[in-house]
Amino acid sequence: MECKCNPESASQYPNIAFTIEDMEYTIFSNDYILYDTDDGQGNCLVGITYVEGTMYNSSIFGDVFIRKFTTIYDKANNRIGLAVN
């Protein structure tokens, strides 16, 4: 989704919190509102997308999540660890 905005307007959007294994992870609006400063138009993008029509409807947090939380892949023990950056 693309819209007109400026960096100061990000605070008007809600924070997104979700829980994994009893731990709450919060992504603040200034984490997921991305600014396109190259075009000089003041465009911004929402860095989270929704996918429907697959077996499961789901959201994709992608690089928005990875920038906010350190992700550690423990393949030997078949687990993933998360920590705040």
Rosetta blueprint (number, residue, H / E / L):
1 M L
2 E E
3 C E
4 K E
5 C L
6 N L
7 P H
8 E H
9 S H
10 A H
11 S H
12 Q H
13 Y L
14 P L
15 N L
16 I E
17 A E
18 F E
19 T E
20 I E
21 E L
22 D L
23 M E
24 E E
25 Y E
26 T E
27 I E
28 F L
29 S H
30 N H
31 D H
32 Y H
33 I E
34 L E
35 Y E
36 D E
37 T L
38 D L
39 D L
40 G L
41 Q L
42 G L
43 N E
44 C E
45 L E
46 V E
47 G L
48 I L
49 T E
50 Y E
51 V E
52 E L
53 G L
54 T L
55 M L
56 Y L
57 N L
58 S E
59 S E
60 I E
61 F L
62 G H
63 D H
64 V H
65 F H
66 I H
67 R H
68 K H
69 F E
70 T E
71 T E
72 I E
73 Y E
74 D E
75 K L
76 A L
77 N L
78 N L
79 R E
80 I E
81 G E
82 L E
83 A E
84 V E
85 N L
